[in-house]
Amino acid sequence: MMKTDELPKIKRNVLLNPGPATTTDTVKYAQIVPDICPREDEFGDIMKQIGRDLVRVVHGEDAFTAVLFCGSGTINIDATVSSLVPAGKKILIVDNGAYSGRAVEVAQYYHMDYVDLKLDITKPADLGAIRAALEQDSDIAVVYCCHNETGTGVLNPIREIGALAHEYGDTMVVDTTSTYAMIPIDMERDNLDFVMSSAQKGIMAFTGLSYTIGRTSILEASRDYPTRSYYTNLYMQYSFIEKTGQMHFTPPVQTIYAARQGLKEYFAEGETAKWGRHQAVWQALVDGAEALGFELLIDKKYQSKLVVSLKNPNDTRFSFDQMHDLVYKKGYTIYPGKVSDLPTFRLCALGAITPEDIQKFYVVLKEALTQMDVQIPVQY
Ligand SMILES: *Cc1c(COP(=O)(O)O)cnc(C)c1O
């Protein structure tokens, strides 16, 4: 491969949306490889290494396997919800945001038996309510929740929820799409059986490769569970990867080369240092927002420290779209909120960005608000 510093620099945009995230040029250029058929051993070896590395990120070397899919992150929700519920059993979905709501929709689309435990979306899931739901219905076999509800930035107590699930003998599935390779996760310590993510989030590579990391013994047991989907059946994909080292259908070849580079850079930066950097970016996002008078939607103590949800000011001259367009022209991408009855917008701390990027962003944001004639500090 050519050295990246010999290649033309690519315009750097700072993405503050909830993924895809800003990538390094080394990850961008890792996609430029000679054409290769993914059925060659050379590519199979790369797949095997990536599978091992994905498991290593969550410290699951002894008892877990990575199952890879070609698709965006939602493919993991589809696969885990549809593949892990035994005949005659139910899935309990801890529902406190748009992403756990997506799991409810998957269960509906597959006509499955499920319990939708609707909870306050501005707070971490209530353990008492989860225990009551488990106590009430002995048909529940799988507990599902989202770690960081990316729509609000609320962090759920997965270790405690996992302990409850295991107390009732259930499988614990967590959507860690927006925390994996950012917040340190340890499968056994955190009482988890299945987690998931997608290459455009924590490992800072590209959309098109997603993975579920699951307890191998449960993957094996799921051979006998009802099949509800073909393309996203976990056991089918797992057993094919086990047998051949390959994904069942054509993998996203170039995206996988970029993911390999992203993982290399993840391990080079280190679990603790990377999480420290994301938190420093989050702190810079909060500090800058508060300096302009913005109000946070979620209490800081409930936040994942990866997403900041801000309330739109009560000012007739404020327009999210106009603000977006002004900062976008300067290389910064911001994102609308995902809370249906409250106008908010979001700034996220994902990707290859630093607190210095955020300080520069706020200079640009302040200019944009001034240009729009919005009063500063912003008013509510
Ligand atoms: C990004 C994300 C997903 C996946 O979304 P896609 O658009 O399908 O990639 C799933 N869950 C959470 C919590 C996410 O943040």
The ligand as an SDF file (V2000), in Angstrom:
LIG
                    3D

 15 15  0  0  0  0  0  0  0  0999 V2000
  -26.8520    4.1540   14.3720 C   0  0  0  0  0  0  0  0  0  0  0  0
  -27.6390    3.2840   15.2360 C   0  0  0  0  0  0  0  0  0  0  0  0
  -28.2610    2.1330   14.7130 C   0  0  0  0  0  0  0  0  0  0  0  0
  -28.1920    1.7410   13.2620 C   0  0  0  0  0  0  0  0  0  0  0  0
  -28.7400    2.6460   12.3860 O   0  0  0  0  0  0  0  0  0  0  0  0
  -28.5210    2.4650   10.8120 P   0  0  0  0  0  0  0  0  0  0  0  0
  -29.0480    3.7380   10.2620 O   0  0  0  0  0  0  0  0  0  0  0  0
  -29.2550    1.2750   10.3660 O   0  0  0  0  0  0  0  0  0  0  0  0
  -27.0330    2.2900   10.6170 O   0  0  0  0  0  0  0  0  0  0  0  0
  -28.9000    1.2900   15.5970 C   0  0  0  0  0  0  0  0  0  0  0  0
  -28.9650    1.5620   16.8960 N   0  0  0  0  0  0  0  0  0  0  0  0
  -28.4110    2.6680   17.4360 C   0  0  0  0  0  0  0  0  0  0  0  0
  -28.5090    2.8900   18.9080 C   0  0  0  0  0  0  0  0  0  0  0  0
  -27.7240    3.5600   16.6190 C   0  0  0  0  0  0  0  0  0  0  0  0
  -27.1440    4.6480   17.1630 O   0  0  0  0  0  0  0  0  0  0  0  0
  1  2  1  0
  2  3  1  0
  2 14  2  0
  3  4  1  0
  3 10  2  0
  4  5  1  0
  5  6  1  0
  6  7  2  0
  6  8  1  0
  6  9  1  0
 10 11  1  0
 11 12  2  0
 12 13  1  0
 12 14  1  0
 14 15  1  0
M  END
$$$$
